[in-house]
Amino acid sequence: MTGVSRRSFLWAGAAAGTVVLAGCVPTAPTVLTLGCGEPGGSYLQFGQLLSDVARGSGAFEITALQTEGSVDNLALLSQGRVELALSLADSAAAAATSGEVVAIGRVYQNYLQCLVRAPDGPRSLAELAGTRVSLGAPGSGAAATARRVMEAAGLSPASATERPLRDAVVDLERGRIDALFWSGGVPTPQIAELAARTPIAVLDTTPVLPTLLQRYPDAYVATTIPAGVYGADSPVPAIGVANLLLARPDLDDTLVERVVDVLIDDAARLVAPGALGIQYLTPASLIDTLPIALHAAAERRYRERYG
């Protein structure tokens, strides 16, 4: 339903309610479906937190949908099968040329993580040449970003597969692959559980960052995975990618405003317990959704709230 038709519907309902007040009942909250990601990953975790907060607001509800990640979510959004979607900024930029995708806010930062067994696994990105690598789940932004990293490094692994995180973790632990890529918050619980059983290390992927930025300007930033994550003795340089909360331009303005209010007013409740590293959900970062434009109602609401 478009914003105009939805408003017309609401006005019609309100008019009807004035005629039969005795028979009216409270309208159930509007339910929005949010395309998230894999079990154990940051997207689904954030979606569940957002769902809890939205339900508590009483204004609307959000259903957190398990998916394969960014690319899958963008397809679902384009097809109208979800109203909201989480996506890495680089994946969103590649899919937003038609203007059918807009942002409601930049919600947090993902860390591209390249994990190997320690101490016998590859010790640098260059040593991934000729190894067995899981790039990420099919349809995930992690796999898309990992392919870009491998191409920028001029690497041709002996075997590059796309495996869900839960399967890739088992494969790495059992020696069936030599490395796995994952894009998410830190620490990611499933990887932290692996680190508690098997020594692992995170490789520095930033040597290819200049090449990536030359090919994809403004899509990536240099960041750091804090010391202590997955047992690391010192911080590890990493590539950061912004996460965006996306919608279609025709999502009802009032609903968009309600989502913005939740992002602003309940920011502290949207950060997963134990999360480390960079968290967004601040006034300056929420509106910084480039290269994706803000939904018109979101931009208007941010101006109203922040001046």
JOJO-V88540 format. One record per pair of residues at least 6 apart in sequence whose C-alpha atoms are under 6 Angstrom apart, sorted by the first residue. I is the first residue (numbers start at 0). J is the second residue. Records with the same first field share a line. If there is no record, write none. Layout:
I->J / J
This chain:
1->249
2->249 / 251
28->58 / 59
29->59
30->59 / 60 / 61
31->61 / 82
32->61 / 62 / 81 / 82
33->62 / 63 / 64 / 83 / 84
34->64 / 72 / 84
35->42 / 43 / 64 / 65 / 66 / 85
36->42 / 43 / 65 / 66 / 67 / 68
37->65 / 66 / 67
41->183 / 184
46->63
47->63
48->269
50->61
53->60
54->60
67->138 / 139
68->139
69->86 / 139 / 140
70->138 / 139 / 140
71->138
72->84
75->81
82->246
83->245 / 246
84->244 / 245
85->243 / 244
86->242 / 243
87->241 / 242
88->241 / 242
89->218
90->140
99->247
100->246 / 247
101->245 / 246 / 247 / 248 / 291 / 292 / 293 / 294
102->244 / 245 / 292 / 293 / 294
103->244 / 245 / 293 / 294 / 297
104->243 / 244 / 285 / 286
105->242 / 243 / 285 / 288
106->242 / 243 / 279 / 280
107->242 / 278 / 279
108->240 / 241 / 242
109->182 / 183 / 184 / 239 / 240
110->182 / 183 / 184 / 239
111->181 / 182 / 238
112->180 / 181 / 182
113->179 / 180 / 201 / 202
114->178 / 179 / 200 / 201
115->178 / 199 / 200
116->199
117->198 / 199 / 200
123->202
128->154 / 155 / 156
129->156 / 157
130->156 / 157
131->157 / 158 / 176 / 177
132->159 / 176 / 177 / 178 / 179
133->159 / 160 / 161 / 179
134->142 / 145 / 161 / 180
135->141 / 142 / 161 / 162 / 180 / 181
136->161 / 162 / 163
137->161
141->181 / 182
151->207
152->207
170->176
185->275
191->229
194->229
203->236 / 237
204->237
205->237 / 238
219->239 / 240
220->238 / 239
221->238 / 239
222->236 / 237 / 238 / 239
223->235 / 236 / 237
224->234 / 235
225->234
226->232 / 233 / 234
252->296
256->297 / 300
266->280
